[in-house]
């Protein structure tokens, strides 16, 4: 069976190909255009679709690897079909990443990337890209699994997509420091069944030591939804500052920024120019997604509007009205691509609840 995706046409018979990940690959090629490095490794290639699109649409030199001999044969045919030059390897991904260094290493495994993270951080010179589909572990539904794979304690909270991203980002950032490498996250997102992270790598003992300033813990009260973050090395009370209830401490996880808006905006501008030249709309959805993500407020842990309203026993107001009122009162506020009813802002939970009640009162006048 042949599949047309982006600028590529590939055979997918007998190998794994997920059409639901087309959107992810569309986003990838937009972001890759502003990520440094020429030599790109697609460590678990399957049909080779991601690597071939990267070659055709971004212009990187690509290495396509898969340990499955059938996949390797399909990859070779797909390279010929698309008239591109690429190196093809049949290796265990961890062994290949230990033997060679690449500018950009991309891993998209079935399930957890945990068994590959150390090798990725060792091999990558300039960029890493990682997918995780073990959402139960990362979002807190499988507590022990998260502890084993990511050395992090979390439970399922109403803003679990962001928690999962910060757990994965934290694991990547900390592993990279073993090799004196610091990660600068270009974009991180969660959608449907997967988490995806792109980061630029800087080799620097000084910068890698500073990474731990952005790693720490989430202190959370399930009784009143109050939360705060605590850096590594600081202590905290086991009672809530707001209601006096008992708090839970989750982590360690990444507490810094999950995106580089300057780079994302540049990627979107360059892609728009390309789309006009090619008279193509294949990137429109992905570019719109990145533009929304870039505009998000860089606050930690969004508020889930419906959960807060349920606890207040009030009807949820329109989210755009809430955002407008937050801004009118001097807060930074935006929607989030992680949740249709999520609000990112720098207001405390008490201030946020007060605004919700005021908005509803004004609507009922």
N, C-alpha and C positions, 0 to 999 in steps of 0.2 A: 504494500500500500504506500502511495506517495502522499506527502503532506506539504503544502505550501505555507511557509511562515516567514514573515519579514521578507528579506531579499532571497531567502533560501528555499530550495525544494529538496526534501529528503525522503528516503525510504525508511519506514519504521517497522517493517515486517519482522517479527521474531525478536525484537528488542524493546526495552521499556521506552515509552514515549507518553508523556502526560499533556494532553491538549489544554488542560486547565492551567498549566504553567506558562502558556503563551504570553499572558499579560506580564508575568514576572520577567520573562526574557526580553519583552519590549522595553520594560523599565531598565533592565540591565544594559542594553546597548546604548541607551541614552546616557546613563551614568558613566559607562566605560569611556565615553568620548572625552571626559575631563579627568580621568584617572591616569596617573603616570605609568610609564613602563611600556615596553614593546612586546616582550615575550610572555604569553598568556597560557597557563595550564588549565585545561578542563579535566580535572583529575578522575571524574567518574562520568564518562562521556555518553554511554549508551548509544543513541543514534548519532551523536555528534552535533545535534542541532544548535546547542548554545555556542559551541566553539566555532562552528561554521558561520553562524550569524555574526559572531564577534569579528571574524576575519572579513566577511563581506561588508558589514555595515560600520565597523569601527576601524578596520585596517591593521589590527594587531597581528603579530606573528603567533600562530597558535600551535599548541601541542595537545593532541587529543588522546586520552588514555582510558582504557578499560581492560579489566582482567578477563572478561568474557570473550572467548575466541569468536563467537558468532557476532558479538557487537563490533569487534575489530574489523571483521569483514564488511559489515554494513557501513561502518565509518569510512572505510576505504572507498566503497562504491559511492557514498554520498559526497566525498571530496571530489571524486572524478565528475560526478553529476553536476556539481556547482562550479567546476573549473577553478578550484582554489588550490594553493599549495599549503600543506600542513603536515607536521610530523605526527605519526601515529605510533603509540606505544601499547604494549600489552603487559602491564605490570600491576602488582599490588600497589594501590595508591600510596600507602604509607612508605613502602620501600622506595618508590620513585621520588617522593618528596624528600626522603632522607639522602638519596644519591645526588640529587640535582637541585639547584636554586633557579627560581623563575621570578621574573618581575612581578607577575600577578598570578596568584593561585586561587582557583575557584573550586569549591567542593559542594556538591548537591547530592547528599546521600539519601538513601531510603531510611528514614527515621532520624536518629540522633547523629550529629557530627562529632560527638564527644571523643570517639576513638581516633579522630583525624586531627584534632585541634593542635596538639603539640607539633605534629609534622608540618601542618600548614604554617604555623608561626616560625618554625625553623627554616622552611623552604622559601617563603615569600620575601622578596627584597623591597618591593614598593607598594604592593596592594594585596588585600585578601578579600574574598567574597565567600560567604558561608550561608547555606540554607539548613534549616532544621524543621523537621516535620513531627518530632516527638512533642506535640503541643501539650499533652497531658502532664509531662514532666515539667515543662517550662512554665506553664500557667498555674501550677500548684495543685492540680487534681491528683497527681501521683507524687506525693511528698518524698517517699523514699527513693524513687527513681531520680528526682532532681538532686537529692543529696549525693547519690552515687555518681551521677554523670557530671554534675556541675558544681559539686561541693557547696551547695546553697540550700538554705531552708526557706521554702515559701509554701503558702497555702493559697487556695483559690479565692481571690478578692474580686470585687466588681470591676476593677480596672486591670484584669489579668493579662490582656494583650501587651500592655506596657510593661508589666512586671516580667513577663516572659522575655521580652526584648532586652530588658536591663540585666536579667540573669545571663543570657547568652553573651551580650556585649561585655559584661564583667568578666566572664570566663575567658573570652578571647583576649581582652586587654591584659589580664593578669598573666596568662600563659605566655604572651608575647614578651613580657618583661624579662623572662628567663634568658632571652637572647638579646637583651639590651635594645628591644624594639618597643616603640610607643605607637599606639593606634590613634588615628584621627578619623572618627566615624563620619563618612560622607552621607550615608543614608541608611536607616534601619526601619523596617516596617513589618507588620504582621497582617496577613490576609488569608481568609478561609482556613486552610489546613497547614499553613507554613509560616515560618519566620525567615526573614532574609536580611543580611547585613553586608554592607560594603564599607571598607575602611582603607585609608592610606597608611602605609607603614613608614616610620622614621627610625633609623638606626641611631640611637643616642642613649648612652647610660644616664645622662642627666634628665632627658625627657621621660625615659622609661621609669625612673624613680618617682617622677612627679605624677605618674598615672594613678598612684594610690591615693592622691588627693581627691580623685573623682570616684573612688570606690568606697562603699560603706553600707549602711543598713537603713531599712525602712521601719520606723516605729509606728504602729497602727492600732487604733482602738476600734474594735468591731461594734462596740456599743453606740458610739456617736459619730464614727467615721473620721475622727480627727487623725491627722498624720503629720509626721515630721521625718527628716532624714538626719542620720548621725554618721559622720566620717569614721573611718577605721581609727581606733585608738582612743576615741571618746566614750565616756560612759553615759548612761541615760537611766532615768527612773523607770520603774516597772508599772507606774500608774499614769493615767491619761491627764495631761495638763488641762483638759477641758471639762471632763465629767468625773474624773477621779477613778474611773474604771481601770481594769487590768489591761495592759497593752501587750501586743505581740511584737517581737523583733524579727524581721525577715532579712535575709542576706547571707553573705555579702553579695552586692550587685553594683552595676554601673549607675552612678548618680549624675554623671556629666551629660553633655549634649549628645543627642542621638542623630544629629544631622549637621551638615555644613551648608547653610542656606546660600552662601556666596557661590559655592561650586555648583549647587543644584540649579540656581538661577542661570548660571552660565551654560550648563548642560542643556537646559530647556531652550535658551535662546539659540544655541548652535543647532539643536535638533529642529527647531522651527524653520530656520534657514534651509536646512537640508530637505525638509518636507516640502517646502515651496519649490525648490529646485527640481525635486523628483516628482512634483505634483502628486504627492502621496499623503494619505491620511492614516497610514497604518500605526503611527505613533501617537495619535491624538489623545486616546484614552490614557495612555501611560504618561504622556507629558502633562496632561491636566492633573493627574494624580500627584505627580512630583511638584507641580506648582502649588497645590493645596498643602502638601506636606511641608514644603519650604516655608510657607507663610505661618505655620503653627508657632504658637508661643513656646519658648523653651523652658516651660515649667515642668516639675516632676509630678507624675501621677495625676492624670486627669480626673475630674469629677464626673461620675455617671449620673446624669440628670434624673433618670427614672428611679434609680435606687434611693437617691436622696429624697425625692418627692414621696416615694412610698413610705419612708420612715417618718416624714413630716405629715403624712396623711393628707396630702394636697395633690391636685391634678397637675401634671407637668405643663408648664407654660411653653410657648414656642421658643425654641433654642435661640433663634436670631434675636428675639426680644431680650432674652437673658444676656446675650453677648453685648448688645447695645447698652443695656443698663450697667453692666460691669465696666465698660469703657467710659461711660458717662461719669462714673464714680472714680475714675483714675486708674483702674486696673488694666493690665494687659489681658486680652482674652481672645480665644479663637476656638474653632471646632478642631477635631482631630480625625485623621483618616483611620485611626485605630478603632473607632466606635462611633456609630451614627448619632448616639445620644450623649457623647462625651464632650466635656468642656475643659479646655486647657486655660488656666488663668493663674495669677499670683495672689488671689484672695485666699484667706484662711477659710476653713469650712464654716465657721460661724458667720462670717461676712457673706459667704456664698448663700447660705440658707436664708439669711435676712433679705438678700436681694430677691431670691425666689418668692418669698412671701410678699414683698413689696410689689413685685411685678404682677402677681396674681391679684392683689388688692386693687391695683390701678386698672387691671383688665375688667374687674367686676364692678367698677364705678359706673 
